[in-house]
C-alpha cells in the first residue's frame, strides 16, 4: 500500500520538524510503521531533500525477513556498512534519533552512550536493555506533540513507533524540566531506578515490534547476542567516518582533496548564517592560491567540532572567551581540550573563513557561536547554499573528468 501525497501532507501538520524529516526520507512501510533504509538515512544527514519524491513501499513479512537474514553481525561492521547495505535494511524512527545523537558526539561520549544502556552494569548490553531507547524517545516525543486531532496524532504515533498504546511516563521526577535534546533525555533517564519500570516492560515492547537491521546487527538474528563496548565503539566510530567520507567524496570528485571553498560550504550548510556569500568571498580574497583540504584534515576538524563544549571550557580557562585569539592559541586550545591536532593550513583556512573583521583573530561570536548551530546537523534540514565555484576549482574538476 502506498501512501498518497495528500495524506502525507495532512499528517505532516501534526508532526514535529524531526518527525517531518524522517517521514520525508523514509521509503518503507511494514504493518503501518515507517522505516528508513540505510541509504535513506545517509541521504537524510547529507542532503537537503530526497533526490526524488518518496512513496512508501510496503514490505511483506517475507521481504523483511530476507533483509534481516542478510544483515551482517556487528563484528563484520565497517565504515562502508550503510553504503554496502544501501536499500537492504530497515531503520526505525527511534533508531534514527539515536544515530543522529551519536553523529555529533565525541569519542568519549561513546562510553557514556554505552553506559546508558548497560543498566545492570555487566559491561554488556543486551537487546532488552537497548529497547528501553524506544520508550525514552517515545515519551520525549509525547512532550513535544502538537495539539489537534487525536485520531491524526494516533496515526502518526503508529507510523513512527509501531503501536498506539500509551505507557507510564519515563521520567518519574522533574517532568516539568524538558531537556533540550534527545541526548540530554538519555543522560537524564539512565539511572537504574528510572529504567527499572521500563526494563520490566522491554519484553512487551519487543513482542509488539518488528526486528530492525540495527537490532539484528547488534544482537544477532535470534536476539540473544550481547554487545560489548569495543564493538559498540567501533560501530559509532565507523558511522561518523562513513558520513564524513560521503560528504567529502561528494565534493572531491575522486581527488584526494577538496577545495578550501568547498570546505567552507560544508561548514556553513547547517548554520544560521544568513549572508554566506560574504564568508565565501572573504575566504576567496584571503586564500588566492588553492592548496586543498585532505580527508585526514577534514576528519580531524569534525572530531574537534564534536568536542566543541570542551573546547569552549578550555577557552574560558585560558581567559580567551571574552576576547579574540590568534591561530597558535587556537591550535593549542584545540589540542589541550580535545587531543586533536589540526594542521597549520586547516587552522589558517578556518581563520580566513570566520575572521570577518580580518584582524587575524577569532572571537567567540565569529566562530563558536556559529559552530554550535552546526551541531544541530540532521535534526533539521540545512539551508541550501549557492555554490560559487572558483575558476581554479572548475579547471581542476574539468581536468579530472577528462
C-alpha positions in Angstrom: 0.0 0.0 0.0 1.5 3.3 -1.0 0.6 6.5 1.0 -0.6 9.2 -1.4 0.8 12.7 -1.3 -2.3 14.4 0.3 -2.3 12.1 3.3 1.5 12.7 3.7 1.0 16.4 3.8 -2.0 16.1 6.1 -0.2 14.2 8.8 2.8 16.5 8.4 0.7 19.2 10.0 0.8 17.2 13.3 4.5 16.3 13.1 7.5 18.0 14.7 10.4 19.0 12.4 12.3 15.9 13.3 9.3 13.7 12.5 8.7 15.5 9.3 12.2 15.0 8.2 12.1 11.3 9.0 8.8 10.9 7.1 10.1 12.8 4.1 13.2 10.5 3.7 11.6 7.2 4.8 10.8 4.9 1.9 9.5 1.7 3.6 6.3 0.7 5.5 5.7 -2.5 7.4 2.4 -3.1 9.3 1.7 0.6 9.4 5.2 1.6 10.7 7.6 3.7 8.6 11.2 2.8 8.2 14.3 4.3 6.5 16.7 2.2 4.5 20.4 2.8 5.3 20.5 4.8 2.0 17.6 6.9 3.2 19.5 7.7 6.5 22.6 8.7 4.6 20.6 11.0 2.4 18.8 12.5 5.4 22.0 13.6 7.0 23.9 14.7 3.9 21.1 16.2 1.7 18.6 19.0 1.9 15.8 16.9 0.3 15.3 13.4 -1.0 16.5 13.0 -4.6 13.0 12.2 -5.7 9.6 12.4 -4.0 9.2 9.5 -1.6 6.4 7.0 -1.8 6.4 4.4 1.0 6.8 0.9 -0.4 5.0 -1.7 1.7 7.2 -4.6 2.8 5.9 -8.1 3.1 6.9 -10.3 6.0 8.9 -12.4 3.7 10.8 -9.4 2.3 11.5 -8.1 5.8 12.8 -11.5 6.9 15.1 -11.7 3.8 16.5 -8.3 4.6 17.2 -9.2 8.2 18.7 -12.6 7.2 21.3 -10.7 5.0 22.3 -8.3 7.8 25.9 -8.8 8.8 26.9 -9.3 12.5 28.5 -6.4 14.4 32.0 -7.9 14.1 31.7 -7.6 10.3 31.0 -3.8 10.5 33.0 -1.2 8.6 33.0 2.4 7.6 31.1 1.3 4.5 28.3 -0.6 6.3 25.4 1.8 5.4 26.7 2.1 1.8 27.0 -1.6 1.4 23.6 -2.3 2.8 22.1 0.5 0.7 18.4 -0.3 0.3 18.7 -3.7 2.1 17.9 -2.5 5.6 15.3 -1.0 7.9 15.8 1.8 10.5 13.1 2.8 12.8 12.3 6.4 13.9 13.8 5.9 17.4 17.0 4.4 15.9 17.2 7.4 13.5 17.2 9.7 16.5 19.8 7.6 18.3 22.1 7.6 15.3 21.7 11.3 14.9 22.7 11.7 18.6 25.9 9.7 18.0 26.9 11.6 14.8 27.8 14.8 16.8 29.3 13.2 19.9 33.0 13.0 20.8 34.6 9.5 21.2 34.5 10.0 24.9 30.7 10.3 24.6 30.6 6.7 23.2 31.3 5.3 26.7 28.6 7.5 28.1 26.1 6.2 25.5 27.1 2.6 26.2 26.7 3.0 29.9 23.3 4.5 29.3 22.1 1.1 28.0 24.1 -1.1 30.3 21.6 -0.8 33.2 22.8 -3.9 35.1 26.5 -2.8 34.9 27.8 -6.1 33.5 29.8 -4.3 30.7 27.5 -5.8 28.1 24.3 -4.5 26.5 21.5 -7.0 25.6 18.5 -6.5 23.3 16.2 -5.9 26.2 18.3 -3.1 27.6 18.7 -1.5 24.2 14.9 -1.5 23.6 14.5 0.9 26.5 15.6 3.5 24.0 12.2 3.0 22.3 10.3 4.2 25.4 12.6 7.0 26.3 12.3 8.7 22.9 8.6 8.0 22.7 7.9 9.7 26.0 10.2 12.6 25.0 8.2 12.9 21.8 4.9 13.0 23.7 6.0 16.2 25.4 6.5 17.8 22.0 3.3 16.6 20.3 1.3 19.3 18.7 -2.3 19.8 19.9 -5.0 18.8 17.5 -7.0 15.9 16.1 -6.3 12.9 18.4 -7.0 10.4 15.6 -4.3 12.1 13.4 -1.8 12.1 16.2 -2.6 8.4 16.9 -1.9 7.6 13.2 1.3 9.5 13.4 2.4 7.5 16.5 1.6 4.3 14.7 3.8 5.3 11.8 6.7 6.3 14.0 6.6 3.8 16.8 4.6 0.9 15.5 1.9 0.9 18.2 -0.9 3.1 19.6 -0.7 2.3 23.3 0.3 4.9 25.9 2.5 3.8 28.8 3.6 5.4 32.1 6.0 8.3 31.9 9.7 7.5 31.6 10.7 10.5 33.8 9.1 10.0 37.2 10.7 13.1 38.6 11.4 16.5 37.2 8.9 16.0 34.4 8.4 19.8 34.1 12.0 20.1 33.1 12.0 19.3 29.4 15.6 18.6 28.2 16.8 20.5 25.2 17.9 17.4 23.2 17.4 13.7 22.8 21.0 13.2 24.1 20.1 15.1 27.3 16.9 12.9 27.6 19.0 9.8 27.5 21.5 11.1 30.0 18.8 12.2 32.4 16.9 8.9 32.1 19.6 6.3 32.6 19.7 5.6 36.3 18.7 2.1 37.2 15.9 3.5 39.3 14.3 5.3 36.3 15.0 2.4 34.0 13.6 -0.3 36.2 9.9 0.0 35.2 10.8 0.3 31.6 13.2 -2.7 31.7 10.3 -4.7 33.1 8.3 -3.7 30.0 11.0 -4.4 27.5 9.7 -7.9 26.7 6.3 -6.5 25.9 7.9 -3.8 23.8 9.9 -6.4 21.9 6.9 -8.6 21.2 4.9 -5.8 19.8 7.7 -4.5 17.4 9.4 -6.0 14.4 13.2 -6.5 14.4 15.3 -4.0 12.6 18.7 -4.0 10.8 20.3 -2.4 13.8 18.8 -4.9 16.3 20.0 -7.8 14.2 23.4 -6.2 13.6 23.9 -5.7 17.3 22.2 -8.8 18.9 22.0 -11.4 16.2 19.2 -13.0 14.2 17.8 -14.6 17.4 18.3 -11.6 19.5 20.4 -13.5 22.1 23.8 -12.0 21.5 25.2 -9.2 23.7 27.1 -6.1 22.7 30.4 -5.2 24.3 31.9 -1.7 24.4 34.6 -2.4 21.8 32.0 -3.4 19.2 29.7 -0.5 20.1 32.6 2.0 19.9 33.7 0.6 16.5 30.2 0.9 15.2 29.8 4.5 16.2 33.3 5.5 15.0 32.6 3.8 11.7 29.3 5.7 11.4 30.9 9.0 11.9 33.7 8.2 9.5 31.2 7.0 6.8 29.1 10.1 6.9 32.2 12.3 6.7 33.6 10.2 3.8 30.3 10.6 1.9 30.3 14.4 2.4 34.0 14.7 1.4 33.6 12.5 -1.7 30.6 14.5 -2.8 32.9 17.5 -3.3 36.2 15.8 -4.1 35.1 14.3 -7.4 37.5 11.4 -6.9 40.5 13.5 -5.9 42.5 13.4 -2.7 41.5 16.9 -1.6 38.6 19.3 -1.6 39.0 23.0 -2.2 39.0 25.4 0.7 35.9 26.9 -0.7 34.1 23.6 -0.7 35.2 23.1 2.9 33.6 26.4 3.7 30.4 25.3 2.0 30.2 22.1 4.1 30.9 24.1 7.4 28.2 26.7 6.7 25.5 24.5 5.3 23.8 23.6 8.7 24.3 27.0 10.4 22.0 30.0 10.8 24.4 32.3 8.9 22.3 34.5 6.6 24.8 36.1 4.4 27.0 33.1 3.5 28.3 34.7 0.3 30.2 37.3 2.4 32.1 34.4 4.2 32.9 32.8 0.9 34.1 36.0 -0.7 36.2 36.8 2.4 37.9 33.4 2.1 38.5 33.7 -1.6 40.2 37.0 -1.2 42.4 35.8 1.6 43.4 32.4 0.1 44.1 33.2 -3.5 46.2 30.0 -4.0 44.2 26.8 -3.7 46.1 24.1 -1.7 43.2 21.8 -0.8 42.0 20.1 2.3 42.8 16.4 2.7 40.3 13.9 4.2 42.5 13.5 7.3 42.4 17.2 7.9 38.6 17.2 7.2 38.0 14.3 9.6 40.2 15.8 12.4 38.3 19.1 12.2 34.9 17.4 12.7 36.3 15.3 15.5 37.2 18.7 17.1 33.7 20.1 16.4 32.2 17.1 18.3 34.3 18.3 21.3 33.2 21.9 21.0 31.8 22.0 24.5 35.2 21.0 26.0 37.0 23.5 23.7 34.7 26.3 24.9 35.6 25.4 28.5 39.3 25.5 27.6 38.8 28.9 26.1 37.3 30.1 29.3 40.0 28.6 31.3 42.6 30.4 29.2 40.5 33.6 29.7 40.0 33.9 25.9 36.2 33.7 25.9 35.8 37.4 26.2 38.4 38.3 23.7 39.8 37.2 20.4 42.6 34.6 19.9 45.2 34.0 17.2 46.0 30.9 15.2 48.7 29.5 17.5 46.5 30.0 20.6 43.5 28.4 18.8 45.5 25.4 17.7 46.9 24.9 21.2 43.5 25.3 22.9 42.0 22.7 20.4 44.8 20.2 21.3 44.6 20.8 25.1 40.8 20.4 25.1 40.3 17.6 22.7 43.6 15.9 21.9 43.1 16.7 18.2 46.0 18.2 16.3 44.9 20.5 13.5 47.3 21.2 10.7 48.5 24.8 10.3 46.8 25.0 6.8 43.5 23.9 8.2 43.6 26.4 11.1 44.6 29.1 8.6 41.6 28.2 6.4 39.2 28.3 9.3 40.5 31.8 10.3 40.2 33.0 6.7 36.5 31.8 6.6 35.3 33.1 10.0 37.6 36.1 10.7 35.1 38.6 9.2 36.8 41.7 10.5 40.2 40.5 9.1 42.2 41.2 12.2 43.8 37.6 12.2 41.9 36.9 15.4 38.8 34.8 16.2 36.2 35.9 18.7 33.6 33.7 20.4 30.9 35.3 18.2 32.8 34.8 15.0 33.4 31.1 15.5 31.9 29.2 18.4 28.5 30.8 18.2 28.2 29.8 14.5 29.6 26.3 15.0 27.2 25.5 17.8 24.4 25.9 15.3 26.1 23.3 13.1 26.0 20.6 15.7 22.2 20.5 15.0 23.0 18.7 11.7 20.5 16.1 10.9 17.9 17.5 13.3 16.7 20.0 10.8 17.2 20.5 7.1 20.1 22.6 6.1 19.8 25.9 4.4 20.9 25.4 0.8 24.0 27.4 0.0 24.6 28.6 -3.6 27.9 27.2 -4.7 30.2 29.8 -6.2 33.0 27.8 -7.8 36.4 29.4 -8.4 38.0 29.3 -11.8 40.8 27.1 -10.5 38.3 24.7 -9.0 36.4 24.5 -12.3 39.6 23.7 -14.2 40.7 21.2 -11.6 37.5 19.3 -11.8 37.3 19.5 -15.6 40.8 18.1 -15.9 39.8 15.2 -13.7 36.6 14.5 -15.6 38.6 14.1 -18.8 
